[in-house]
């Protein structure tokens, strides 16, 4: 039976608390994501981001195949019971939510609050510090996927950058969370299908 450890569910709960406290202005210097966007902004950015995630995965999996490098996603044990399936689905959702909140919502902004003087500071130093904060959060996210091998790490770099841009353009963590979850479920479905063929 495939089961996610309790830590994944606790991380999901912790992420939810962090997100809701951030919306109330209790975490960052300024409240975040208070602007509503038209639906086409959400949907178009979500579709482009999902396409980038899928394209990156296909290109890197193809390269891994030709270079005969195996990754870690093939080693996933899929559930064989209803309870295991429910556990698997909630685990995937909690993991995606945790990653979106910590690596794309919280870390870049928290590092900018620490290292960059202010939102309206347009100096060259502030610009490069902001880029460094974004890059550090992206590399940390990718290092969290190093168990998938070199191509998994590279895929996480591309996907993490696409999801961060999607979040910034839509001003919504929920859009990137839905895209991330859909991508993970599609990836797991393909691997599950291939394991039974």
C-alpha positions in Angstrom: 0.0 0.0 0.0 1.4 3.4 -0.9 1.2 5.8 1.9 2.5 9.3 2.5 4.2 9.9 5.8 2.4 12.0 8.4 5.0 14.7 7.8 3.6 15.4 4.3 0.1 16.1 5.8 1.6 18.2 8.6 3.6 20.2 6.0 0.3 20.8 4.2 -1.3 22.1 7.4 1.7 24.2 8.2 1.6 25.7 4.7 -2.1 26.6 5.0 -1.4 28.4 8.3 1.6 30.3 6.8 -0.5 31.3 3.8 -3.5 32.6 5.7 -1.3 34.5 8.2 0.5 36.0 5.2 -2.8 37.2 3.7 -3.7 38.9 7.0 -0.4 40.8 6.9 1.1 39.0 9.9 4.2 37.5 8.0 5.5 40.0 5.4 6.1 43.7 5.7 3.1 44.2 3.3 0.0 42.1 2.5 0.4 40.0 -0.6 -1.8 39.2 -3.5 -4.7 41.5 -2.7 -5.6 42.2 -6.4 -8.2 40.1 -8.3 -7.5 39.3 -11.9 -10.0 38.6 -14.8 -10.6 34.9 -15.4 -8.7 34.9 -18.8 -5.5 36.0 -16.9 -5.8 33.0 -14.7 -6.7 30.5 -17.4 -4.3 31.7 -20.0 -1.3 31.8 -17.6 -2.3 28.4 -16.2 -2.4 26.8 -19.6 0.9 28.3 -20.7 2.5 27.2 -17.4 1.1 23.7 -17.7 2.4 23.4 -21.3 5.9 24.5 -20.1 5.8 21.9 -17.3 4.7 19.1 -19.7 7.2 20.1 -22.4 10.1 20.3 -20.0 9.2 16.8 -18.6 9.0 15.3 -22.1 12.3 16.8 -23.3 14.2 15.8 -20.2 12.6 12.3 -20.0 13.6 11.8 -23.7 17.1 13.0 -22.9 17.3 10.6 -19.9 16.1 7.8 -22.1 18.7 8.4 -24.8 21.5 8.8 -22.2 20.3 5.8 -20.3 19.8 7.6 -17.0 17.0 6.4 -14.8 15.1 8.7 -12.5 13.4 8.3 -9.2 9.8 8.7 -10.3 9.7 5.1 -11.7 10.3 3.7 -8.2 7.0 5.0 -6.8 4.8 2.3 -5.3 1.2 3.0 -6.3 -1.8 2.2 -4.1 -3.7 -1.0 -4.4 -6.7 -0.2 -2.2 -9.3 2.5 -1.9 -7.8 3.8 1.3 -4.4 3.8 -0.2 -5.7 5.7 -3.2 -7.3 8.4 -1.1 -4.1 8.7 1.0 -2.1 9.0 -2.2 -4.4 11.7 -3.7 -4.3 13.8 -0.5 -0.6 13.3 -0.1 0.1 14.6 -3.7 -2.2 17.6 -3.0 -0.5 18.4 0.3 3.0 18.0 -1.2 2.1 20.4 -4.1 0.5 22.9 -1.7 3.5 22.8 0.6 5.9 23.4 -2.3 3.8 26.3 -3.7 3.5 28.0 -0.4 7.1 27.5 0.8 9.2 27.7 -2.4 7.2 30.1 -4.5 5.1 32.2 -2.2 7.0 32.4 1.1 10.8 32.0 0.5 11.3 34.6 -2.3 9.3 37.2 -0.5 10.8 36.5 2.9 14.3 36.8 1.4 13.4 40.0 -0.3 12.0 41.4 2.9 15.4 40.6 4.6 17.8 41.6 1.8 16.1 44.2 -0.3 15.4 47.7 1.1 12.0 48.4 -0.1 9.4 47.5 -2.8 9.9 50.8 -4.6 13.7 50.8 -4.4 14.8 50.7 -8.1 18.6 50.7 -7.5 20.7 48.2 -9.4 21.8 46.6 -6.1 18.2 45.9 -5.1 17.4 44.5 -8.6 20.3 42.0 -8.4 19.4 41.1 -4.8 15.8 40.4 -5.9 17.1 38.2 -8.7 19.4 36.4 -6.2 16.4 35.8 -3.8 14.3 34.4 -6.6 17.2 32.1 -7.8 17.9 30.9 -4.2 14.3 29.8 -3.7 14.3 28.1 -7.1 17.5 26.2 -6.4 16.2 25.1 -3.0 13.1 23.8 -4.6 15.2 21.9 -7.2 17.4 20.5 -4.6 14.3 19.0 -2.9 13.9 17.0 -6.1 17.5 15.8 -6.4 16.3 12.2 -5.5 14.9 12.1 -9.0 18.4 12.4 -10.5 20.1 15.0 -12.6 17.2 15.3 -15.1 14.7 15.5 -12.3 16.7 18.3 -10.8 16.8 20.2 -14.1 13.1 19.6 -14.6 12.4 21.0 -11.2 14.4 24.1 -12.1 12.4 24.7 -15.3 9.1 23.8 -13.7 9.8 25.9 -10.5 10.6 29.0 -12.6 7.4 28.5 -14.7 5.3 28.1 -11.6 6.8 31.2 -10.0 6.2 33.3 -13.1 2.6 32.0 -13.2 2.1 33.0 -9.6 3.5 36.4 -10.1 1.4 37.1 -13.3 -1.8 35.8 -11.8 -1.2 37.1 -8.3 -2.7 33.9 -7.0 -1.1 30.9 -5.3 -4.1 28.8 -6.2 -3.5 28.9 -9.9 0.0 27.6 -9.5 -1.2 25.1 -7.0 -3.8 23.7 -9.4 -1.3 23.6 -12.3 1.3 21.9 -10.1 -1.2 19.3 -8.8 -2.5 18.6 -12.3 1.0 18.1 -13.6 1.9 15.8 -10.7 -1.3 13.7 -11.3 -0.6 13.5 -15.0 3.0 12.4 -14.4 1.9 9.8 -11.9 -0.9 8.6 -14.1 1.6 8.1 -17.0 4.1 6.2 -14.8 1.2 4.1 -13.3 -0.1 3.3 -16.8 3.4 2.3 -18.0 4.0 0.1 -15.0 0.9 -2.0 -15.8 1.5 -2.2 -19.5 
